[in-house]
């Protein structure tokens, strides 16, 4: 019985290691981020920083590939949704970049996208090839 139990545990661990090896680089394990979300109205925001600053296209792709708490419908928020997040910034306990400008999916033109400053709610635009920070969102 003990040997069978150990074999089952080894098989389980091998399966976990195999999954970790095949996860995309920007994938985050659910155990690392469990309950690192906040809900505001009908929106669920991730409550942790991206692995590193990234340009607009990479931030969009990161959110689209994010698998968190069993959900795969994450996206970069639009400018208005970012303002909602900023108005509730004190609810975000795990964001380290609260005084930064955050990417939105909203474009100001073909090469610039709207950004929102989490510290004061001001908005502006940034070149899409510049690095910035982002938070992902999904609809409830």
N, C-alpha and C positions, 0 to 999 in steps of 0.2 A: 504494500500500500504506500509506504513512504517513498519507494523508488518511483512508483507511478506518479505520485504527487510531484516529485522533483522533476521528472520528465515533462510533465504538463507545465510546470513553472518555467523550465528552460525553453520549451516551445513558445510559450507566451512572450518571454523576453526576446527571443530571436525574431518573432513577428514584430515587436515594437521597434527593434533596431532596424529591421528591414524597412519599415514604414518611414523611420526617421531619415534613412539614406535616400529615399525616393521623394521626400518632400522638397518642393521648390525652395530656393535659398531664402526667399522672403516669407516663407510660411512660418507660422508661429504655432507651437503646440498648444492645444486647448488647456492643458494642465498649467502652462505658464501664465495664461491670461484669464483663467476662469473667473468670472464675475467682474472683469475689468471693462464693463460697459455701463453707460447711464442711459436712462430713458427720459426723454423730454417730449411730452405730448405723444404724437404718433411716430416718433423717431427714436432709434437706438443708435447711440454713438459709441465707438470704441473709446476706452479710457486708458490709453497708453500711447506712447510716442512711437512713430515709425522707427525702424532700425537705424536710419540715418537720413539726413536731408536729401531730397531728390527733386529732380525737375518735374514739371507738371505732368508730362506723359507717363513718367515712371510712377508718380503718385496715383494717377488714374489706374494704371495697370496693377499696382499693389493692392488697391482697394478691390478691384474686380477679382483678383485672385485670392483675397483673404477668405479663409475658412475659420470661423470663430463661433463657438458655442453651437455648432451644428448648422450654422447658416452660411450660405454661399452667395447671398444677394447684396453684398456690401458694395458701396460706391463712394466716390468723392462727392461731398455735399455741394449744393448750389450756394450762391452767395447768401440768400435769405436763410437757409438752414444753418449756415455758419454763424449768422447773426444770432439765431436762436441759441446755438451752442455757447456763443460768447456771453449772451445774457444770463446763462446758467453756468458760467465758468467755475464758480465755487463748488459745483457738484462734481467736477472733474478732479479726482484725488490723485490720479496717477500720471497726468500730463506734466512733463517737466518743462515744456515750452510754452507756458501760458502767456508769456510776454512776446510771443512771436507772431509773424504774419502767416496765416494758414491758407493753403490753396483751396480754391473752389473749382467746380466743374464749369462754372459760368465763364464764357469767353468775353473779353471786351473787343477783341478783333481776332484775326487768324493767328497771330503770334503772341497774344497777351491774354492772360486770364485774371479774373478778379480774385483778390486776396482780402482777408479780413484780419485785423489786428485783435488778438484775443485780450490784450490788456485794456483797450479802450473802445473797441467796437468800430473803429474807423475802417474804411475800406479804400482800396486803390487797385491798381493792376500791376502785374509783374510779367516780365518776359517768360514765356513758357520753357525756355532753355535754362533759366536760372534755377538754382537750388532753393528749396523751401521745405516747410514742414506741412503735414497734413493729418487729418483725422478722418476716419471712414465712418459712414453712416448707412443705415438701412431703414426701410419703412416697416412699421409694425402692422 
